[in-house]
Amino acid sequence: MHIPARVLAFLAIILLQCLPTLAQAEPGKPPTAATWQRPVAVYTFTLYYDTPRGDAPEKLARKLAADPQFGFQIVNKPDLLAKDKRTLALTSIVGNVDSAYKPPSLESLKYFGRGLSVAQAQALQTSAQVLTLVFAYPARDALPNLLRANNLVLRMATETRGLIWDDETREIFTPEYWQQNRVATWEGQLPNAAHHITIHAYNEKGRVRAITLGMSKFALPDLVINDAVWSLSGPLGNTLNAVAQRLVEGQRPERSGQYELNLANIKHSAMRKHVEDTVVGKASGRGNVQLVESAQQSGDADNALLELRFNTSAGTDTTSRQTAFVTTVYGAQADDVIRVKHDAALREASERARAKLPALKAAFTAGLPPGETLSLKAPFATPTGGTEWMWVEVTQWQGNQISGMLRNQPRDVPTLKAGQIVNIKEDEVFDYIRRNPNGKSEGNETSEILRKMQKG
């Protein structure tokens, strides 16, 4: 989005006074409050209007700000040195909105539009007016003041018929959707953090990087998990949300950065139920992570950043430790290994699968859509001279060499564990599974034959 010069000036002041510079971040070092917790919570909400509203929105904002139930002091720029004030700075733009504060595109609205109809999404493209609202107040009062700000913006959007853009999470809302998710989900003075942040996950050099946006509204750092794989994105996403919730609720890491996540300790009852419902079997619902400072990358929020690492979980590399953590906390199990002799039907199914490898390789090299996974079945030698055929979720594919995360828990290969990054060869691949983000899949014909053979 294109941000007006005046808003950019606000943000420049905010960053200079509130945040450590990127050079001050020490990646891998345990965090301290001085380096990652903002003294002031500051963020911007923006109202978009499809037709001109004149000075009515700004007048209403000033009126509501003066109302004791909100109590925001109108200022020309956020007064970040006033430790006991909650302030609101306004900027109104009428006309030339597309060049001054370009609305999100129709394509991006497929992912970041919340509750918009097709007509609203189309009207948004030719918005006639915007009003930006920059809130700032001491971090110690972040929760009650965020609730006030959410309610103020809801009143604004409802009474002036505007759409609400959250600059921090990069989402746009109808007033109805905002009320249902940003206002109604509070339990007293306690928010459900997952409804106030968002998680962006994307491919990065064959792995997945998942990062939160929006924690600055709580005067807290955003969170990131690096070097993951898509098959772990569900439980690791729950982990990001759960750690965010506990930070919002006041739990802080130890000086070493160690952080005990206990799902049962989440105070927000709806959030606690949501994550506990994902726990299966005899999983503990608790585990340890380490929070360390992390360097920002292009596209990240203008906020301090903490990386979640899983160093205390068993494993030989990052993904095996992530897998061990997920298994301990949520009970996710590795795929079973099925052992039978290969017959003619199985070999024929494998040849049909192998015939599709060139197309699969081309698709993977071009870049699979976020959330889509490709797993290949390959042989692994056992110490006794046998072979175990196991699934590998592909993270790299160059020539005949393929790397990926082992999906199975080996039975007879003691040097390997589920979640470990392994290397296989393209000319030894036996089958494939391509899973779409919507849950549909293709391939895996040999597994059905194997199951029938095992039952027989």
Disulfide bonds with the S-S distance in Angstrom:
none
